Amino acid sequence: MGHKAVWPEDDCLKIEKIFLVDDDPNIRRIAEISLKKLGPWQVELAGSGRELLVMLEKSKPDLLILDVMMPEMDGPTTFQSVKKQFPDFKQPVIFMTAKVMSHEVDEYLVLGAAGVICKPFNPKDLADDVRKICAEWESRQSREDALAESSELLVSSGD
């Protein structure tokens, strides 16, 4: 019997395609299996930040999962490159890392990450962790949009 949580359709961002970037092929494979079976989502893999940037030229995911510690271009640098090269990319980004001290997590969130998944992760819980982070991200986005809208109304009513 599979381990799969039941999530209401409107409880989480509509995710169909995930790009997962990790330099460790074993982690990529385990995460891919978990996300496909327990998601279930279409998962495309990249072994580096540079590989991801090439993938993004062709298509965009609904969610990006980035390893933090990678050679050449780490996760935060990759994320900054994505934002610079693709300014219209507004999809949630989740970092996966063993570096989860509160000040480190705060740094990822300041960059604009939707959340952080701690490594090592439990493959049975990965899809649920992704759903929870995306639901929280979507809720934050809705609040920020509502706040921006009410600010615009206040400014325009002052004219």
For each residue, the residues with C-beta under 8 A, 3 or more apart:
1:
2: 37 38
3: 38 124
4: 38 127
5: 127 128 131
6:
7: 11 12 131
8: 11
9:
10:
11: 7 8 131 135
12: 7 15 131 134 135 138
13: 62 63 92 134 135 137 138
14: 62
15: 12 18 39 41 62 63 130 134
16: 41 42 62
17: 41 42 43 44 59 61 62 63
18: 15 35 39 41 42 43 44 61 62 63 64 65 130
19: 43 44 45 46 52 55 56 61 63 64 65
20: 28 31 32 35 43 44 45 46 65
21: 45 46 47 48 49 51 52 64 65 66 67 70 75 78
22: 27 28 31 45 47 67 70 96
23: 47 48 67 70 71
24: 27 28 67
25: 28 29 47
26: 29 30
27: 22 24 30 31 67 96 119
28: 20 22 24 25 31 32 45 47
29: 25 26 32 33
30: 26 27 33 34 123
31: 20 22 27 28 34 35 43 65 96 121 123 126
32: 20 28 29 35 36 43 45
33: 29 30 36 37 123
34: 30 31 37 38 39 123 124 126 127
35: 18 20 31 32 38 39 40 41 43 126 127 130
36: 32 33 39 40 41 42 43
37: 2 33 34 40
38: 2 3 4 34 35 124 126 127 128
39: 15 18 34 35 36 43 127 130
40: 35 36 37
41: 15 16 17 18 35 36 63
42: 16 17 18 36
43: 17 18 19 20 31 32 35 36 39
44: 17 18 19 20 55 61
45: 19 20 21 22 28 32
46: 19 20 21 49 51 52 55
47: 21 22 23 25 28 51
48: 21 23 51 52 70 71 72 73
49: 21 46 52 53 66 70 72 73 74 75 77 78 81
50: 53 54 72 73
51: 21 46 47 48 54 55
52: 19 21 46 48 49 55 56 64 66 78 82
53: 49 50 56 57 78 81 82 85
54: 50 51 57 58
55: 19 44 46 51 52 58 59
56: 19 52 53 59 60 82 85 86 89
57: 53 54
58: 54 55
59: 17 55 56
60: 56 86 89 91
61: 17 18 19 44 64 91
62: 13 14 15 16 17 18 91
63: 13 15 17 18 19 41 91 92 93 94 130 134
64: 18 19 21 52 61 79 82 91 92 93 94
65: 18 19 20 21 31 93 94 95 96 117 130
66: 21 49 52 75 78 79 93 94 95 96
67: 21 22 23 24 27 70 75 95 96 97
68: 74 75 76 95 96 97 99 108
69: 74 75 97 98 99
70: 21 22 23 48 49 67 73 74 75 78
71: 23 48
72: 48 49 50
73: 48 49 50 70 77 78 81
74: 49 68 69 70 77 78
75: 21 49 66 67 68 69 70 78 79 95 96 97
76: 68 79 80 95 107 108 111
77: 49 73 74 80 81
78: 21 49 52 53 66 70 73 74 75 81 82
79: 64 66 75 76 82 83 93 95 111 112 113
80: 76 77 83 84 111
81: 49 53 73 77 78 84 85
82: 52 53 56 64 78 79 85 86 89 93
83: 79 80 86 87 89 112
84: 80 81 87
85: 53 56 81 82
86: 56 60 82 83 89
87: 83 84
88:
89: 56 60 82 83 86
90:
91: 60 61 62 63 64
92: 13 63 64 114 115 133 134 137 138
93: 63 64 65 66 79 82 112 113 114
94: 63 64 65 66 113 114 115 116 117 130 133
95: 65 66 67 68 75 76 79 108 113 115 116 117
96: 22 27 31 65 66 67 68 75 116 117 118 119 121
97: 67 68 69 75 100 104 108 116 117 118 119
98: 69 118 119 120
99: 68 69 104
100: 97 104 105 116 118
101: 104 105
102: 105 106
103: 106 107
104: 97 99 100 101 107 108
105: 100 101 102 108 109 116
106: 102 103 109 110
107: 76 103 104 110 111
108: 68 76 95 97 104 105 111 113 116
109: 105 106 112 113 115 116
110: 106 107
111: 76 79 80 107 108
112: 79 83 93 109
113: 79 93 94 95 108 109 116
114: 92 93 94 133 134 136 137
115: 92 94 95 109 132 133 136 137
116: 94 95 96 97 100 105 108 109 113
117: 65 94 95 96 97 121 126 129 130 133
118: 96 97 98 100 121
119: 27 96 97 98
120: 98
121: 31 96 117 118 125 126 129
122: 125 126
123: 30 31 33 34 126
124: 3 34 38
125: 121 122 128 129
126: 31 34 35 38 117 121 122 123 129 130
127: 4 5 34 35 38 39 130 131
128: 5 38 125 131 132
129: 117 121 125 126 132 133
130: 15 18 35 39 63 65 94 117 126 127 133 134
131: 5 7 11 12 127 128 134 135
132: 115 128 129 135 136
133: 92 94 114 115 117 129 130 136 137
134: 12 13 15 63 92 114 130 131 137 138
135: 11 12 13 131 132 138 139
136: 114 115 132 133 139 140
137: 13 92 114 115 133 134 140 141
138: 12 13 92 134 135 141 142
139: 135 136 142 143
140: 136 137 143 144
141: 137 138 144 145
142: 138 139 145 146
143: 139 140 146 147
144: 140 141 147 148
145: 141 142 148 149
146: 142 143 149 150
147: 143 144 150 151
148: 144 145 151 152
149: 145 146 152 153
150: 146 147 153 154
151: 147 148 154 155
152: 148 149 155 156
153: 149 150 156 157
154: 150 151 157 158
155: 151 152 158 159
156: 152 153 159
157: 153 154
158: 154 155
159: 155 156
